[in-house]
Amino acid sequence: MAVKQPTFGGARRAVFAPVDNRARVEAVVRRLGDAIELGLLADGEQLPGESELAGQLGVSTVTLREALMALRQQGLVTTRRGRGGGSFVALPEVPGEERLRARLRGWSTEELRDLGDHWAALSGAAALLAAQRTEPEDLVQLRRTVEELDRAADAAARSRMYGRFHVELAAAAQSARLTREQVALQTEVGALLCLLLGDDEYREEVADRHRSVISAVQDGAHESARTLAERCVRESTARLIALRLTL
């Protein structure tokens, strides 16, 4: 049975854009692994064939096969042989906490702070432009995502909704470039939010912050929307830095 793919448009194109030249196997594993955990690639979705996918990512088929092997070992991809076979997404119910803690240990506090600055700039700009450009109907998906965040029971689903909100905010700004940048950033930081969002109280705080951003965007209060979006991101970054210091 065909699996319905999520309609992320520019988000999906960013997933399959060429990866950085450095440490290409690791870069492919991180790009696809985080996209899977963020829900940008659907559970059960078939990935493009090896030659096509390697070409899209700008790597050799040997590099791609090594990356797919690593993803299989992490339980994020399964491979089926024979007719109708290939590599398929396997969305884990909960990303491995040790994998995420190891990822966080790989960041210095200075790098996390710099990442947070970049994230805040992107989300702030997106919120400002969205407040200037959107119509009420353009905010329906943002509201739906906040409602899904409210209902999400586990940290993995919550982190996907958090990341999706910021991607959709950029899309509401009607900026393809900002949307691509936000998707690329979420593949770096999005999965790490699982380490924060297991806390119900913090999940409620994030949902309230997101609602405040939507209200400001709807009212056309562009400076307020920017400030609120930036504050939300900076708070999350500060929590990640605090956690990093305990590892």
C-alpha positions in Angstrom: 0.0 0.0 0.0 1.4 3.4 -0.9 2.4 5.6 2.0 1.1 9.1 2.0 4.0 11.5 2.1 3.8 14.6 4.2 3.3 17.8 2.2 6.3 19.9 3.3 7.3 21.1 -0.2 10.5 23.1 0.3 11.2 21.2 3.5 11.5 18.0 1.6 13.7 19.6 -1.1 16.1 20.8 1.6 16.3 17.2 3.0 17.6 16.0 -0.3 19.9 19.0 -1.2 23.7 18.2 -1.6 25.5 17.7 1.7 28.6 19.4 2.9 31.9 18.0 1.6 33.3 17.3 5.0 32.7 13.9 6.7 30.1 13.0 4.0 29.0 9.7 5.5 28.3 11.4 8.9 26.6 14.3 7.1 24.3 12.0 5.2 23.5 10.0 8.4 22.7 13.2 10.3 20.7 14.8 7.5 18.5 11.8 6.9 18.4 10.7 10.5 17.2 14.1 11.8 14.7 14.5 8.9 13.2 11.1 9.9 13.0 12.0 13.5 11.4 15.4 12.7 8.8 13.7 10.6 9.8 15.4 7.4 10.1 11.9 5.9 7.1 9.7 6.6 7.2 6.4 8.5 7.2 3.7 5.8 8.1 6.0 3.0 10.4 4.6 0.4 13.6 6.6 -0.2 14.8 7.2 -3.8 16.9 4.5 -5.3 20.6 4.5 -4.4 21.9 6.1 -7.6 19.2 8.8 -7.6 19.6 9.6 -3.9 23.4 9.7 -4.1 23.0 12.1 -7.0 20.6 14.3 -5.1 22.9 14.4 -2.0 26.0 15.0 -4.1 27.8 11.9 -2.8 29.1 8.6 -4.2 27.0 5.5 -4.1 29.6 4.0 -1.8 29.3 6.8 0.7 25.5 6.5 0.5 25.6 2.8 1.2 27.7 3.3 4.2 25.3 6.0 5.5 22.3 3.7 4.9 24.0 1.0 6.8 24.6 3.3 9.8 20.9 4.4 9.6 19.8 0.7 9.6 21.9 0.1 12.7 20.2 3.0 14.4 16.8 1.6 13.4 15.9 4.6 11.3 15.9 2.8 7.9 14.9 -0.7 6.8 15.9 -2.4 3.6 13.7 -4.9 1.7 15.1 -7.1 -1.1 13.5 -8.3 -4.3 10.7 -6.8 -6.3 9.2 -3.7 -4.7 12.3 -3.6 -2.4 14.5 -0.7 -1.4 15.2 1.5 1.6 12.3 2.6 3.7 11.9 5.1 6.6 11.4 3.5 10.0 10.2 6.3 12.4 11.2 5.4 15.9 8.6 6.0 18.6 11.3 7.6 20.8 14.7 8.6 19.4 17.5 7.0 21.4 18.3 9.2 24.3 21.9 8.2 24.4 22.2 9.0 20.7 20.8 12.5 21.4 23.0 13.0 24.5 26.0 12.0 22.4 25.0 14.5 19.7 24.6 17.2 22.3 28.0 16.4 23.8 29.4 17.0 20.3 28.4 20.7 20.6 30.4 23.2 22.6 28.4 25.8 24.5 29.8 28.5 22.2 28.5 26.5 19.2 25.1 26.1 20.7 24.9 29.8 21.5 25.9 30.6 17.9 23.3 28.2 16.6 20.7 29.8 18.8 21.6 33.2 17.5 21.1 32.0 13.9 17.9 30.2 14.8 16.5 33.3 16.6 17.4 35.5 13.6 15.6 33.1 11.2 12.5 32.7 13.3 12.3 36.4 14.2 12.6 37.4 10.5 10.0 34.9 9.5 7.5 36.1 12.2 8.0 39.7 11.2 7.4 39.0 7.5 4.5 36.7 8.3 2.8 39.5 10.3 3.2 41.7 7.3 2.1 39.3 4.6 -0.2 36.6 5.8 -4.0 36.3 5.6 -6.0 34.6 8.4 -6.4 31.4 6.4 -2.6 31.2 6.2 -2.4 30.6 9.9 -4.6 27.5 10.0 -1.7 25.1 9.7 0.2 26.9 12.5 -2.7 26.6 14.8 -3.2 22.9 14.0 0.5 22.3 14.7 0.2 23.9 18.2 -2.9 21.8 18.9 -1.0 18.7 17.9 1.9 19.8 20.2 -0.7 20.1 23.1 -1.9 16.6 22.4 1.5 14.9 21.8 2.3 12.5 24.6 5.9 11.8 24.0 9.0 13.9 23.6 9.7 12.7 20.0 6.3 13.9 18.7 6.6 17.1 20.6 9.9 17.9 19.1 8.6 17.3 15.6 5.7 19.7 16.3 8.1 22.3 17.7 10.3 22.1 14.6 7.4 22.0 12.3 5.9 25.2 13.8 9.1 27.1 12.9 9.2 25.7 9.4 5.6 26.6 8.9 6.2 30.1 10.3 8.8 30.6 7.6 6.4 29.3 5.0 3.8 31.8 6.3 6.3 34.5 5.6 6.1 33.5 2.0 9.8 33.2 1.8 11.2 30.1 0.1 14.7 30.9 1.2 13.8 31.3 4.8 11.8 28.1 4.7 14.8 26.2 3.3 17.1 27.7 5.9 14.7 26.8 8.7 14.4 23.2 7.5 18.2 22.9 7.3 18.5 24.3 10.8 15.9 22.0 12.2 17.8 19.0 11.0 20.7 20.2 13.2 18.8 21.2 16.4 15.3 19.7 16.1 16.0 16.2 17.4 17.9 17.7 20.4 14.6 19.2 21.6 13.5 15.7 22.6 15.8 16.1 25.6 13.8 19.1 26.8 10.2 18.3 25.8 9.6 15.3 27.9 8.8 17.8 30.6 5.0 18.5 30.4 5.3 21.9 32.0 7.9 23.0 29.4 5.7 21.6 26.6 2.8 23.8 27.9 5.1 26.8 28.0 6.3 26.3 24.4 2.7 25.8 23.2 1.7 29.1 24.9 4.7 30.9 23.4 3.7 29.6 19.9 0.1 30.8 20.4 1.4 34.3 21.3 3.5 34.4 18.1 0.4 33.4 16.1 -1.7 36.1 17.8 0.9 38.8 17.0 1.1 37.6 13.4 -2.6 37.7 13.0 -2.8 41.2 14.5 -0.1 42.4 12.1 2.1 43.4 15.1 5.3 42.5 13.2 7.8 43.8 15.8 6.0 42.0 18.6 5.8 38.8 16.5 9.6 39.0 15.9 10.4 39.5 19.6 8.1 36.7 20.7 9.5 34.2 18.1 13.1 35.1 19.1 12.3 34.8 22.8 10.9 31.3 22.3 14.0 30.1 20.5 16.5 31.8 22.9 14.7 30.1 25.8 15.1 26.7 24.2 18.7 27.4 23.4 19.4 28.4 27.0 17.9 25.1 28.2 20.1 23.1 25.8 23.2 24.9 26.9 22.3 24.3 30.6 21.8 20.6 29.8 25.0 20.4 27.9 26.9 21.8 30.9 25.7 18.8 33.0 26.9 16.1 30.5 
